[in-house]
Amino acid sequence: MKPVVSMCLALACAATAATSAWAQEEPGGGSFLDELFADPSASPMPTPTPQADGGASEGAGEDAGELQTIAVEPLREPAPAPTAAPPPRGRQLEEIVVTASFREQDIQDVIGGAHVFGGQALDKAGATGVEDYLIEVPSVSLQKSGNGTAKISMRGISNVNESDLGYADGSPTTGVYLNDVAIQGSGVFPDLNIFDLARVEVLKGPQGTLYGEGSMGGAIKMVTRAPNPNEWELRGAVSASRTEQGDDSWDGRVAVNVPLAADRFGLRVVATRRHTGGFVDYVNLDRPDADSEDAHSLRATLGWQALDDLEVEYMHLNDETERDQFPVVDVGEEETLINTREEDQYAITDFSINALTLRWSLPFATLTSVSALYDTFRDTRRRTPVLQGLLQTQFDQIGLTAPDIFSNASTHVVTELDSFSQELRLVSHGGERIDWIAGLFFRDRNQTFDQEKREDAVPEDPTGLFTGLLGGFNPLQGRQEKGFGDEVFTQYSAYGEITWHVVPEVLEITGGLRAFTEKIDFFIDTRFYGVEAFLIGTNPDNLDPETQTAHIYFAQSLKTRGLLPKLAMGWHLTPDHLLYASITRGFRSGSANVYSALEAGPPIIKPDYVWNKEIGIKSSWLGGTLITNVAGYHIDWEDIQGTVSGTARLGAVPTDFAHLDNAGDARVIGAEASIIWLPLDDLTLTLNAGYNDAEITEPSENSLVRDGSGLPNTPRLTWSANVGWGFGLPWGLRGDMSATYAFVDGQLIVFESDEYDTIEIDSYELLKGHLGVGRDRWKLQLFGDNLADTRAIVSISAPTPQNTIVTPRTIGLRLSYDF
């Protein structure tokens, strides 16, 4: 009822206000939404001198007439009717406007590290997920597991919990937003099909003051194109590709803008569908190229300019993904792409958002209300060789490898997450000596989960005799666990930020604070069968004679309150050079440790915090054709939540067991640089690099984490280079090409310890590029990903190692059209 009431009240208020007056046309035509997000190529402004494309970098720009793999697009501002033709503009990179601080701002004036990717350029590049652009952001890396989940590391801050079942495995450390809707949470967030976006903003460093919990490493903000009430628009793209040693893939995307009432109502509908062919052969299942994926999404946005100063926007999105088997190979089979395991694995995700946004321009500020309801259904079945792992720990004591007895072990998990959030935000109009932001935020999130674990290599009781006598303790059965649980999360917070322009356009000081209180209630109820029942049942307290099973019930509650401050200073040495310094705090909610029911670790994992101290300089040179941004930072991470090794008690039997715990404190010392140069009108060169020295400075007691251990998921060095070139062709055609190289250093998968072997992956390199030709609104593009056919390992599963690898070389064709 909460979202229904909120949305109905908001619509009623807007409708009542609308009876007094309708929106009037702004100079230049169209609503504020249209002016904010419309395609720059459709602008009524006089056509500027052609500019070359910008790469994926801070301050990069994209000319509407050029095409580039990853580039930045400026927002279109209202265009006054000129009395005379403007003078031609010299060669320079475009000004890039973002809304990182909830108001329009040149990215070169944003205090802190920020990257922006233009949505149109992402479409042209065929980007279908976050990995397609994050690899070009310095000090940012992505670790994708075999079952479709992903962990994002920003400046060494990531979720270092090894579990990815989707419940009780810790929250992400990077906030993910679709417009103003936060979609990260305790469950796995989906990698949304990306099409028809205005831009993607990547904000590095803690964003706790404005964006709250879960953004302690940074935030990714995907901004969709808004409906235009005055123009029809049709955009579409189709592609087909083939993967080395794999199957065919195809992709189709379309966006339609429908003007429903001039200057008042517009509807934008976006639909995508794709099939990604597999490349891993599951030989014991006789299934070649088994790891395929099918996905489709539908997004509809209705915009209403109710008054000159009141906008109403409703968005519905549904995204469904079905992954069959996973891109996981046996150790040493990266070249042959073979998996010999027998588990039938899959992951099905159904994600939806309903959001109502009101923007009301008051005389002194803009009031924004965001009411959002999102839910996720996820059905997964994956390999979890618990008994085989326990067997191996016993053989480790004598230095031998255990026989592969439990060769078909899987866990089936179904999670359902429902979340409602309400945010009210006041943002001053800006341009005053003191600018300010004030807001209130509420979130109510509930996640339920059902899980069943099996060991199907165990022969079934053919006569049923043992089952009749022993019930759940019959060792001749595949079922090992059956349980369910629930997690309820509630949060209230208030935040504010004030910027004092001490010397206008020269010196500014910003202070911010977020106060929050939250509560997490969690329980899980599990019954054990077969071999696991015998182990758990060795403790008489776990016996349930009525059901003839071993039974464990676990429940915990955690209340947290705290403050997230921010202090920053920006000094414009000249209009083209900004020197800044900041100190910010980030926060992640605590969690339950379900394995404490087995006496492995504490029942509650405390929240963890980071302090980020940063200094940097953003500069523009050579008449705006060269941009250089450099930053250095020192991060202190307190009470890290992560997977550590310990001892569990399966009934009366002690054994080595990994669990979620607070692993200790760490520090990260890092630096990053971004350079974009426009030496010629049609040539853009981009270079990005990030360096992070991250280590544990004080391990927690009994965590077994080694003092000085590196942080998992943290490559020491990441860097990328991009070259983009546009050129003319006969018959009115226009050509363009690009090439991108990316390097990711080696990294740990788990903490280092003297008690077990270190698990790490090697460094790897990726190369991609495209060659395109177009005319008018059509474009044909030849593209290639992983052109060097690198068989890089990006993740390693445990306790029985298997390697998730990057997709091999993929070559394809893409045809796009804009009308």
N, C-alpha and C positions, 0 to 999 in steps of 0.2 A: 504493500500500500504506500510505502514511503515515496518511491519514485513516481507513482501515479498521481498522488496528491500534489507533489512538488511541481510536476510538469503541468498538471491541470491548472494550478494556481498561476503559474507563470504565463501560460497561454491566455488565461482569463484576463490577467492584468494587461497583457499586450493588446488583446482584442478590445478591451475597454478604452485604452488610450487611443487605439486606432480609429475609433468612431469620431474623434474630434478633428482629425486631419490625416491625409495620406502623405506618404513620402514625396518630396519634390525632387526633381532631377538636379543633381549636383553639376557644377561646371565641368564640362567634359563628358557628361552623360553617365548613367548607371548609378547603382547604389554604392554605399561604402564598401560592402562585401565585394562587389565587382571591382571597385578601384583597388582594393587591397590585394586581391589574388588573381586578377585576370592576366591572361597571357600577354607579356610585353609586346609580342608581335602584333597584337590587335589594338595597340594603343593609337589614339588619334593624334599623338604627338608627331611632329615632323621627323622623318627618318634620319637618324644620325649617320655620321660617317661610319662605314662598316668597321666593326671591331672583331678581333680574334677571340676565340673561345678561351675561357679560363678553366684551369684544372680544378680538382677537388682540393681546395686549400682555403685558408683564411684570407678573405678579401678577394677571392677569385670572381671573375665575372663571365657572362655569356652573352654574346650578341645574338639577337633573335634570328639573324640570317645565317648563322653558322651552326654547325653540329659538332658536338664533342662528346667523348665517352662519359666523363663525369665533370660537370661544370656547375657553376653557380648562376642563378637567375635573380636579377633585382626585382623587387616588387614594383608595380606600376603606380605612380602617384597621379592625382588629378592633374589634368593638363589644361592650363589657362590658354585661351585663344590668343595666339600671338598677333601683334599688329604688323609684324614684318618677319620674314624668314630669319631664323637665328643664324649666326655665323657658324661655319663648319667647325666641328670639334676635333681636336687633335687626337692622336692615338693614345688611349689610356684604358686601364681596367675599369670596369663598371663599379659604381658604388653599390654595396650589398646591404640591404636593410633586413634586420632580423627582429624578433620579438622575445629574445631570451629573458629580458627583464619585464615582460608584459607590456612594453611600449616599443614603438618603432625606433630603431637605433642602427646606425652604421656599424657593421661588424668590426671595423677598425677602432670604434670607440667603446667596445664591450671590454670591461675589465675581466681578464681571465681568458683561458684557452677556449677557442670556439672554432668549429668548422661548419661550413654550410654547403649542402649539395642541392642544386636546382632540380626540381621535380621533372621539368621537361628534359633535362640532360639525362636524368636517371632513366626516363622512359626510352630515350634514344639509345642508351647503352644496354637496354634490356635488363636492367637490375630487377631481380625478383626476391631479394632478401637482404638482410643487413650485412651479410658477408661481402656483398658486391660493392659496398662503399667503405665499410669500416676498415678494410685492409689498407686504405690510403690515409688514414688518420694517424698521426704520430702518437706513440705511447698508448695505443688502443689495440687490443687483439681479441680474437673470437675463438673460443674452443667449442666445437660442435661434437656432441656425442652421437653414437650410432642411432639412438632412438629418436632423433629429431630435435632434442633439446639443445640449448646453447647457453654458454656462459660468457659474458662480456667482461673483459678486464680493462680498466682505465687507470693509467698511472700505477699499476700494480695492485689495484683494489678490485677484488672479484669474489664471487662466492666459491670458497675453496672447500665446500662440502662435496665429497665424492659421490654421494647418492643423488640420483635424479629421477626417483620414482614419482615425484610430483606432490608429495606430502611429507611434512616433518623433515624436510631436508634443507632448511634455511632459505632465507629470502635473497633475491638478487641484490647486487650493490649498485646497479645502474638503473635509474628511473627511465621508463619507456612511456612516452605519451603520444596519443593520437589526438591532435589538436590540444585541447586542455584536459583530456581524459587520461588519467594514470592507469595503465593496463598491466603494470607489474604487480606481483603479489606473491603469496606463498606457493601458488601453483606455477606450472610452466607456462610462460607467455608464448603465444604463437608467433612464428616469423611471418608476418602478414605479407600477402602478395602486394607488391608496391606498384601502383599505377595512378597517374593523374594527381600527383602531389604538387603543391606549390613549392615545397622545399623540405629538406631535412636538416635540422640544427643539431649538431653534436656539441654539447657543453661539457667541458672537462673540469675535474675538480669537484669537491662537494657542493651540492646545490640545495642544502638542507633548509636554508632560510625561506626560499620561495617555493621549493618543490617538495620538501618534507622527507619522510622516511623512505629508505630504499634508493636514494640518489646520492649516497655517500661517496661514490666514485665519479659520478657525473650523471648526465641525462641525455637521452635521445628524444627529440621532439619532431614528430612527423606532422606536417601541416598540409591538409588537403586543399585542393582548389575549391573555391566557393561557387555557388550557383550565380549565374548572370541573368537577371530578369529581362534583359533587352536583346539578347542575341542567341540564335541557334548555333550549336557547335557540335562537331563530330570528330572524334579522334580515335584512331585504332592502330593496332599493330599485330602482326602474326609472324611467327618464327618457327623454324625447324632446324634441328641439329642432330649430330651423331657424336657419341662419346667413344674414345678409344677403348677397344675390348668390351664395349657395352652396347646398349640398345639406343634406339631413336628417342628423341624428345620433341615436343611441340608446345607452343604457347600461343594463346589468343587473348587480346585485350581490347576493350572498347569503352569509350566515355562519351556520353551524350548530355548536352546541356539544353534544357527546354525552357524558354521564356513563357511563363504562364500569365503574367500580367505586367505590362510595361512599368518599369521603375519600382515594382512592388514584389512580385512573386517570381522565383526561379527554381527550377529543379535540375539537379545534376545526378546522373545515374552512371555508375562505373561497374563493369563486370569483367572478370578475368577467369580464365580456365587454362590449366597447364598439365601436361604429363611429362614427368622426368624419368627417362629410362634408366634402368639399373645397370651395374657393371660388375657386381660381385657374384660369383658362381657358388651356390650352396650345393656342393657335390653330393653329400650324403642324402639330400632331399631331392636330388635330380632336378634342380631348379636353376638354370643359368640366368644371369642378369636379374637376380630375384629382388634386389633392393630398389624397386621402382616407387614412384610417388605420384599421386594425383591430387590436385588441389583446385578449388574454385572459390571465388568470393563475389559478393554483391554489396555495393555501397550506394546508398541513396541519401542525398542531402537536399532538404527543402529550405530555401531562404526567403524570408519575408521582411521587407523594409516597411515596418508598421508606421513609423513616423520619421521625420527628418533625423531625429536623434535616438531612435529605437529600432534595433534589429532583432529578429528572432530567427534562430536556425535549429532545425531538427535533423539529426543524422542517425541513420540505421546502417549497421554493417554486420555482415555475416561472412565468416571465413571458415572453410572446411578443408582439412588436409588428411589424406590417408596414405600412410607409408607402409609398404609391404616388405618385410625384412629390412635389414640395416646395412649401410656401407661399412661393414666391419669384416676384417680378414684375419686369418690366423697369423701368428707371429712368423715373420720371414716370408710371407706370401704376398707382399705388397706388389710384386711384379706380376705374379700369376693371378692375383685377385680371387683367391680361393678361401672359402670358409667351410670347414668340415663339421661344424656343430649341427645338431639335429633339432634344436628348438624352432618351433614355428613362431616367429616374432612379427609384431606389427605395432603401429601407433596411429590412432584415429583422434583427431582434434576438431572440435566444433566450437567456434568462438564467435560471440556476438556482442554488439554494443548498441545501446539506445541512449542518445544524449540530446539534451535540450539546452541551448545556450542563448542567453539574452544579453545584449550589450546596449546600455542606456547611457547616452552622453549627457551628463549633468553640467551645470554651469562651471563647476570647479573640478570635476573628475569624470571618469568613465566607470560606471558600475557594471560588472560582469557577473552573471549567475550561470553556473554550470551544474546541471543535474544529470547524472550519468548512472546507468545501470549496465553492467557487463557481466557476462557469464561464460564459463568455459566448461565444456564436457570433454573429457579425455579418457580414451580406452586404450590401454597398452598391454602388450604381452612381450616380455623380454627375458633374456637369459640371466638367471641369478643362482649360480652354483654354490649355495650356502654349505650344503653337506660336503661337497667336494672340497670346498675351501677349508672346512674344519678338518677333513681328513688330511689335507696337505699340511696344515699346521703341525699335526702330529708327526708326519714324515719329515718335516723340516728339522725336527730335533735330532734326527739321525742322518741328515744330509741327503735324503733320497727324494725322488719324485713319486707322488702317490699314484697308484693305478687309476685310470679314468673310469671309476665305477658309476658315478652319477653323471651320465653324459647327456641327459635331456632334462635339465632343470630350468623351470621358468616361473615367473610370477605374473599373474594377471591382476592389473590394478585399474579400477574405474574411479575417477575423481570428478566431482561436480562442484564448481565454484560459482557463487553468486555474490556480486559486490554492488553496493549502492554508495555513491559519493555525492556530496553537495558542497560547492564552493561559492562563496561570495567574495568579490574582490573589487576594491576601489583603487583606481590608478589616476593620479593627477595628470592633467593634460600635458604637462611638461613645458619647458621653456622658461620656467620661473627660477628665482634664486634658490628655492627649495622645492624639489620634486619628491613625491612620496607614494608609497604603496601600502595598503592595509587590507587584510583578508581574514576570513574564517573558513575552516575546512572540517568536514565530517566524513568519515568512512565507516561503513558497516559491511563486513565481509564474512562469508560463511563458506566453508569447504567441507564436503563429506567425501569419504573414500571407502571403497570395498576392495579387499585384496585376497587373492588365493594363490598359494605357492604349491608347486607340484614337483615331484621327482619321478618323471615318467619312465626312467630307466628301471625303476623298481617294478618287478613283476606283480601283477594283480592276483589276488586270492581267487583261484579258479572255482573252488567249491563254495566259497562264502563261509566256510566253517570257522576260520580264524576271526573273521569279522563278527560272526555271531557270538563268539566267546570273548573276544577282546575289544570289540567296538572300535573306538578311535585309536586304540593302542595296537591294532593289527599292523605289523610291519610290512605286510604284503599289500600295499596300496600306494597309489601315486600321490594322493593328497597329503600335504604336510602342514599347511596352515590355511586357516580361513578366518578373516577378521574384518572389522569395519571400525570407523571412527569419525570424528568431527572436530573441526577447528573453527572457532568464532573469534573474529578480530574486530575491535571497535576502537576508533581513534577520534579525538577532538583536538583541534589545534587553532591557534591564532598567530598571525605573523604580520610583520611590518618592516618597511625599509624606507630610509630617508637619505636623499642625496643633496648635499649642500654644495652649490656651485660657489666656492669661496671667491674665486676670480672667474667670472663667466668665460667659458670656452678655453680656460687655461688650467684651473685647478679645481678639483672636485673631491669631496670626501663622502663615502657612503657607509652607513651603519644599518644593520638589520638584526632582527631577532625573531625566532619562532619558538613559541611555547606549546608543548603538546602533552597530552596524557592518553594512554592507550591500555587496553586490556586484551589478553589472549587466553582463551579457555580451550583446552584440548583434551580429548580422550581417545583411546583405542582399545578395542576389545577383541582378543585373538584366542582362537582355539587351535590346538596342535594335534596332529595325527601321525600315525606311522612311526618312522624312525625319530622324528623330532619330538613326538609325544613321549617316547621312552626317555629321551634326554631331559626334556623339561619336567617330566613326571618324577624324576629322581628326587625332586623337592616335594614332599607331601603337601605343602601349602598350595601347590599348583594343580592338585588333583581335583577333578569334578566327577564323583562317582555317578551322579545322575545321568550325565551324558557320556560317560566313559571316555573322557578326553582330558588332556592337560589344558589349563585355562589361565590366561593372564589378562588382567584388566589394569589399565594405566590411565590416570587422569591428573592433569596439572593446570594451574592457573598462574598467570604472570601479569602484574601491573607495573607500568613504567611511566614516569613523567620526566621531562627534561627541557633544556633550553638549547637552541642552536643559533649561536651568534655569528655575525659577519662584520668585518671591518675592511674597507678598501679605500685606496686613494689613487686618483688618476691625475697625472700632470702632463698637459700638452706642451711639450718643449717647443714645438711649432705646430701649425695646423696639420702637418703630415707625420708627426712623431708623438706617440703616446707612451709615456713611462708610467707603469702601474705597480702597485704592491697590494697584497690582500692577505687576510687570514680568515679562514672559514672553517666551520665545523659540520661534519656529516654524521648521520646516525642510521642504524639498521635495527629493526625490532628484534627482540629475543625470540626464542623458539623452544619447543619441547624436544627432548631427546627420548625417542621411543625405546631405545635400547637400554634405558635405565631400568626398565622392567626386568632386564637380565643382569642387573647390577653392573652395567657397563656405562660409567660416566654418571654425571648428576642428572636429575630429572628435568631441570630447567637450564637452558643456555642463556646467559645474560646478553643484553644488547651489546653491540660493539660500536665504537665511535672512531672518527678520524679528525685530526687537526691538519689543515693544509695551509702552509705558509708559502707564498708565491710572489715572485717578482718577474716582470717581463717588460718588453718594449715592442710596440707595433709601429711600423714605419712604412711610408710610401716614398718612392724615389723616382727620379728621372721623369718628372712630369706625370706621375701616376702610372707608369708602365712597369714598375718594379715594386713589389711588396715583400717585406721581410718581417716576420714575427718570431721572436725568440722568448722563451720563458724558462725559468728554473724554479724548483719547488722542493720543499722538505715536508714529508707527510709522517705523522705519528699515528699509528693504528693501535687502539687499545682493545683488549679482550677479543681477539679475532675469533670469529665463529668458523670452525672448520672440522674436517674429518681427522681424527687422531686415532692412534692405536692404543688399545687397553685390554683389559681382561673382562670377559663376560662369564656369567655362571648359567650354564644351561642345566637348570635344576641344581644338582650337586656337583656338576662337572665344570671345572674352570677351563677356559680356552681363550686364546688370543682373539680379539674381536675389535673391529673398527666402529667408531661411533662419533656422533656430533658432540663437540665440546668447545669451550673457550680455550684456544691453544696458547694464548699468551699475547705479548705485545710485539710490534714490529715497527720498522721505519723504512721509508722509501725516500731516496734522494734521486732526483731526476731532472732532466732538461729536454726540451723539445724545440724544434725550429721548423718553420714553414716558409718557403720562398716561391713566389710566382712571378714570372717575367714575361713580358710581351715585347720581344725584340722587333717583331714585324707585325703588321696588321693581321696576318693570317697564321701566325706561329705563336704558340704558348708553351712555355716550359715551366714545370712544377717540380719541386723537391720538398719532401717532408721527412723528418727524422725525429725519433724519440729514444731516450736512453733512461733506464731505470735500474738503480742499484737497490734491491729490496731484500731485507733479511729479518729474521726473528731476533729481537734484542733481549727478550726475557720470556722463555717458555713457561707456561703454567705448570704447576706441580702435577706430577703423575701423567702428563700428556705424552711423554716419550718423544716429544719434538726436540730435535737437536738445536742447541744454542747456536745461532748464526745460520740456521737453515734458510735457504731462499724461499720466497713466497711462490706457491703453486700458481700456474696460469700467468706467469709474469716473464715474458721474454726480456732480456737485458737490452737488446737493441731491436728497433723496428724502423725501417725506412722504405720510402717508395719514391719513384720518379715517373713523371708523365710528360709526354710530348704530344701536342695536338696541332695539326696543320690543316688549314682549309685552302682550296685552290679552285680556280675556274676551269671549265671544260668546254669543248665546242657544243653547239646546239642549245645554248642556254642552260647547260647542266652545271651543277656545282658539286665538287668532290670534297671529301674530308677523310682524314685518317688519324688514328691515335695509337699509342702504345704505352702500356703501364707495366712497370717492374716493381715488385714488392718483396722485401726480405723480412722474415720473422725469425728471431733468434731462438735457440733452444730454451726449453722451460720445463719446470717440474710439474708433475701431475699431482703428487701429494707431498706433504712435508717430509724433509729428511729426518732420519732417525737412526740411532745406533742399534735399534732392535729389529729392523727390517730393511730390505734392499730399497735403494732409491729408484723411483720410477720417473723417468724423464723422457722427453722427446727431443729429437735433433732439430736444428735450424732448417729452414726450407725457404725456397724462392719460388715466386709465381710470376708468370708473364702472360699478359693478355693484350689484345688489340682489336682494331676494326678498320675496315676500309669501306667508305660509303659513297654513293652517288645519288643525287636527287635533283628534282626540278619542280618548281612551284610547291605543292603541298605533299608530293610523293618522295619517298626515299627508300632505296634498296641498300642493304648493308651486309657485308661479309664480316663475321666476327669469329674470334677464337679466344677461348679461356684455357688457362694452363697450357700455353703453347709449347712449353718445353716438356710436357708430359711428366711433371714431377710427381712421384708417388709418395708424397709427404704424409707422415703420420701426424694427425692433429689431436688425437686423444687416445688413451690406453685404458681399457677397462680392467677391473680387478674383482675377485682375487685370481681368477684364471685369465691371464692377459689375452686380449684381442685388440687389434689396432683399427681405429677409425681413420680412414685416409681421405685426402682431398680428392675431388672428382678428377679423373684423368683428362687428358686433352679432349676438348670439345670444340667442334667446328660447326658453324651454322650460318643460315641466311635469315635476315629479318626484313620485312616490308612494312612500312608505316605510312600513315596518311593523316593529315590534319585538314579539317574544313571548318 
